[in-house]
Structure formats: structure tokens, C-alpha cells
Amino acid sequence: MISGNNYFFNKKKIFSIIFFSVFYCNLSFAGCNDDIDFSWNYFPGKVQINFEFLNNKNKKIKITEIRVSTADNQVIRSMIAEKKLYPFGKSQLLMSSFDLNTKVIASAGYTCVYE
């Protein structure tokens, strides 16, 4: 039988291990997003969205997805991309928006991986 003190100590110990493991994992990983300056804008008439990527490091990066979202992070449209971003390079991608309600588009984002 586990006494009250041992039970509390074991729960505290398990919680501490989980907390520090998650904390350590979050701090130890720097992704390709940290190496990219990203911006987006509409073309005149809001029929296309321009995504611009600037690589600030000496690493090759591949953009794998671009997306636009609402203010509460609901994805409106996403698009698979296979765009290479060379070291210290610049790249652009376009997404059609002629059939989207552009009034609800609040943000844009992307997914990337090191190559």
C-alpha cells in the first residue's frame, strides 16, 4: 500500500520528469522557420496571393506547403509546394485567391524542411 506522502512524491516526480522533458525538447530544436524571413501580399484585384521567402542561412530549405487562414486559425486553403530555397536565396510562390472570400483571410503560413 502506498502511503499519502509517497503517493504525492511519486506524482510530483512523474510530473517533473514530463515537464522538463517537454521543456528541454522545445528549447533544443530550432527549425527551418527560424532561418526564413516570410511575407505575403495580394496582387492587384486580390486574384492571387504572393508568398515571399528569404533564406538567412547557409542551408538549403524546401518549402513543402503554403496556406492562408482566418483570424481563429482555420485553414481556408492550403497548397502542397516543392519549392527549393537555396542558401541566402530568395523565392516566391503564388496561390490563386479569385474564388476565396478574401475578407476572412487574416494570416498566411508555410511548412518547411531542411534539405
Residue frames as qw, qx, qy, qz and C-alpha x, y, z in Angstrom:
[[0.000, 0.888, 0.461, 0.000, 0.00, 0.00, 0.00],
 [0.406, 0.395, -0.014, 0.824, 1.29, 3.46, -0.89],
 [0.260, -0.598, -0.479, 0.588, 1.19, 5.99, 1.90],
 [0.188, 0.930, 0.299, -0.103, -0.04, 9.55, 1.33],
 [0.197, -0.827, 0.330, 0.409, 3.46, 11.08, 1.30],
 [0.447, -0.181, 0.749, 0.454, 4.90, 8.52, -1.13],
 [0.421, 0.621, 0.646, 0.144, 1.89, 8.86, -3.45],
 [0.098, 0.972, 0.083, -0.198, 2.29, 12.66, -3.55],
 [0.323, -0.659, 0.525, 0.431, 6.06, 12.37, -4.05],
 [0.511, 0.098, 0.768, 0.373, 5.64, 9.90, -6.94],
 [0.352, 0.807, 0.470, 0.065, 3.07, 12.12, -8.70],
 [0.069, -0.947, 0.143, 0.281, 5.34, 15.15, -8.25],
 [0.451, -0.429, 0.653, 0.431, 8.34, 13.22, -9.56],
 [0.502, 0.378, 0.715, 0.306, 6.46, 11.98, -12.65],
 [0.214, 0.933, 0.283, -0.056, 5.11, 15.47, -13.36],
 [0.230, -0.831, 0.334, 0.380, 8.61, 16.96, -13.04],
 [0.509, -0.145, 0.722, 0.446, 10.07, 14.42, -15.46],
 [0.417, 0.627, 0.617, 0.228, 7.35, 15.07, -18.04],
 [0.040, 0.975, 0.121, -0.183, 7.57, 18.86, -17.65],
 [0.279, -0.732, 0.456, 0.423, 11.35, 19.05, -18.02],
 [0.544, 0.081, 0.735, 0.396, 11.36, 16.59, -20.93],
 [0.346, 0.786, 0.487, 0.161, 8.86, 18.71, -22.86],
 [0.109, -0.962, 0.068, 0.242, 10.64, 21.94, -21.89],
 [0.460, -0.487, 0.581, 0.462, 14.03, 20.55, -22.99],
 [0.525, 0.320, 0.698, 0.368, 12.69, 19.28, -26.30],
 [0.234, 0.910, 0.340, 0.031, 11.12, 22.64, -27.13],
 [0.173, -0.916, 0.238, 0.273, 14.32, 24.56, -26.42],
 [0.538, -0.382, 0.637, 0.398, 16.70, 22.19, -28.14],
 [0.519, 0.380, 0.672, 0.367, 15.07, 22.24, -31.57],
 [0.128, 0.620, -0.079, -0.770, 15.43, 25.19, -33.91],
 [0.659, 0.433, 0.609, 0.082, 13.54, 24.64, -37.14],
 [0.424, 0.241, 0.436, 0.756, 13.88, 25.99, -40.63],
 [0.043, -0.876, -0.437, -0.199, 11.19, 28.59, -39.85],
 [0.450, -0.791, -0.015, 0.415, 13.78, 30.41, -37.75],
 [0.492, -0.239, 0.439, 0.713, 16.04, 30.79, -40.80],
 [0.219, 0.468, 0.624, 0.587, 13.41, 32.33, -43.12],
 [0.145, 0.325, 0.192, -0.915, 12.02, 35.85, -43.41],
 [0.148, 0.412, 0.860, 0.263, 8.48, 35.40, -44.72],
 [0.229, 0.349, 0.158, -0.895, 5.97, 37.87, -46.13],
 [0.248, 0.413, 0.835, 0.265, 2.78, 37.68, -48.16],
 [0.202, 0.420, 0.084, -0.881, 0.57, 40.12, -50.07],
 [0.608, 0.551, 0.557, -0.131, -2.19, 40.23, -52.64],
 [0.307, 0.097, 0.500, 0.804, -1.71, 41.00, -56.29],
 [0.272, 0.140, -0.006, -0.952, -3.94, 43.81, -57.61],
 [0.651, -0.056, -0.410, -0.636, -7.57, 42.71, -57.70],
 [0.526, -0.343, 0.670, -0.397, -6.88, 40.10, -54.98],
 [0.892, 0.255, -0.193, -0.318, -6.90, 37.28, -57.54],
 [0.830, 0.172, -0.439, 0.299, -3.57, 35.84, -56.36],
 [0.564, -0.812, 0.149, 0.009, -1.59, 35.77, -53.14],
 [0.575, 0.621, -0.443, 0.295, 2.18, 36.18, -53.35],
 [0.815, -0.565, 0.047, 0.120, 4.32, 34.34, -50.77],
 [0.435, 0.763, -0.392, 0.273, 7.92, 35.55, -50.48],
 [0.888, -0.426, -0.006, 0.173, 10.70, 33.66, -48.69],
 [0.266, 0.824, -0.439, 0.242, 14.21, 34.92, -47.84],
 [0.921, -0.193, -0.251, 0.226, 16.74, 32.39, -46.56],
 [0.153, -0.934, 0.265, -0.187, 19.07, 33.98, -44.00],
 [0.664, -0.513, 0.540, 0.057, 21.36, 30.98, -43.51],
 [0.226, 0.539, -0.741, -0.331, 23.82, 28.83, -45.42],
 [0.385, 0.051, 0.911, -0.139, 21.41, 25.87, -45.52],
 [0.267, -0.079, -0.661, -0.697, 19.19, 24.58, -48.30],
 [0.356, 0.203, 0.654, -0.636, 15.50, 24.62, -47.32],
 [0.097, -0.241, -0.797, -0.545, 12.46, 23.18, -49.08],
 [0.444, 0.048, 0.250, -0.859, 9.04, 24.83, -48.72],
 [0.030, 0.101, 0.987, 0.118, 6.55, 21.94, -48.59],
 [0.039, -0.673, -0.735, -0.073, 3.23, 23.74, -48.03],
 [0.003, 0.107, -0.078, 0.991, 1.69, 27.21, -48.13],
 [0.170, -0.575, -0.801, 0.004, -1.64, 28.18, -46.55],
 [0.132, -0.368, 0.038, -0.920, -3.99, 31.04, -45.70],
 [0.305, -0.364, -0.830, 0.291, -6.07, 31.11, -42.53],
 [0.262, -0.806, -0.337, -0.410, -8.79, 33.02, -40.70],
 [0.131, -0.709, 0.374, -0.583, -8.21, 35.07, -37.54],
 [0.743, -0.415, 0.407, -0.331, -9.01, 31.98, -35.43],
 [0.164, -0.497, 0.829, 0.195, -6.52, 29.82, -37.39],
 [0.779, 0.316, 0.519, -0.156, -8.99, 27.89, -39.54],
 [0.307, -0.236, 0.644, 0.660, -7.21, 26.94, -42.75],
 [0.549, 0.583, 0.108, -0.590, -9.05, 28.39, -45.74],
 [0.847, 0.512, -0.141, -0.035, -6.80, 26.93, -48.41],
 [0.510, -0.610, 0.551, 0.255, -3.54, 25.05, -48.35],
 [0.744, 0.623, -0.208, -0.127, -1.37, 24.03, -51.23],
 [0.876, -0.235, 0.249, 0.340, 1.41, 21.44, -51.47],
 [0.293, 0.915, -0.271, -0.065, 4.62, 23.08, -52.63],
 [0.905, -0.093, 0.133, 0.393, 8.00, 21.69, -53.64],
 [0.289, 0.918, -0.085, 0.258, 9.98, 24.93, -53.78],
 [0.789, -0.119, -0.200, 0.569, 13.71, 24.93, -53.02],
 [0.117, -0.986, 0.052, -0.102, 15.18, 27.85, -51.16],
 [0.788, 0.285, -0.273, 0.472, 18.93, 27.92, -51.67],
 [0.563, -0.446, -0.279, 0.638, 21.41, 29.28, -49.09],
 [0.122, -0.464, -0.048, 0.876, 20.96, 33.04, -48.75],
 [0.072, 0.215, 0.706, 0.671, 18.40, 32.81, -51.55],
 [0.381, 0.247, 0.235, -0.859, 15.01, 34.28, -52.32],
 [0.003, -0.190, -0.914, -0.359, 11.93, 32.52, -53.66],
 [0.441, 0.094, 0.139, -0.882, 8.27, 33.22, -54.36],
 [0.078, 0.259, 0.955, 0.119, 5.14, 31.11, -54.62],
 [0.355, -0.058, -0.148, -0.921, 1.68, 32.08, -55.85],
 [0.133, 0.304, 0.918, -0.219, -1.73, 30.90, -54.70],
 [0.144, -0.403, -0.540, -0.725, -4.95, 31.58, -56.55],
 [0.001, -0.295, -0.654, 0.697, -7.49, 33.53, -54.47],
 [0.238, -0.082, -0.368, -0.895, -10.07, 34.61, -57.08],
 [0.583, -0.351, -0.617, -0.395, -12.65, 32.18, -55.63],
 [0.474, -0.277, -0.653, 0.522, -11.94, 32.93, -51.94],
 [0.244, -0.915, -0.266, -0.180, -13.65, 35.37, -49.60],
 [0.558, 0.343, -0.313, 0.688, -10.55, 37.48, -49.02],
 [0.323, -0.706, 0.085, -0.625, -12.29, 39.43, -46.24],
 [0.854, -0.491, 0.054, -0.162, -11.79, 36.49, -43.87],
 [0.830, 0.224, -0.245, 0.449, -8.12, 35.85, -44.70],
 [0.392, -0.916, 0.075, -0.049, -6.17, 37.07, -41.69],
 [0.379, -0.689, 0.591, 0.178, -2.83, 35.28, -41.98],
 [0.823, 0.455, -0.326, -0.097, -0.66, 33.13, -44.18],
 [0.570, -0.600, 0.562, -0.006, 1.87, 30.48, -43.32],
 [0.670, 0.499, -0.534, -0.133, 4.07, 27.72, -44.63],
 [0.891, -0.362, 0.272, 0.035, 5.77, 24.47, -43.73],
 [0.433, 0.757, -0.490, 0.006, 9.42, 23.80, -44.46],
 [0.937, -0.279, 0.135, 0.163, 12.15, 21.21, -44.02],
 [0.154, -0.742, 0.555, 0.342, 15.93, 21.31, -44.30],
 [0.891, 0.425, -0.084, -0.133, 17.18, 19.57, -47.39]]
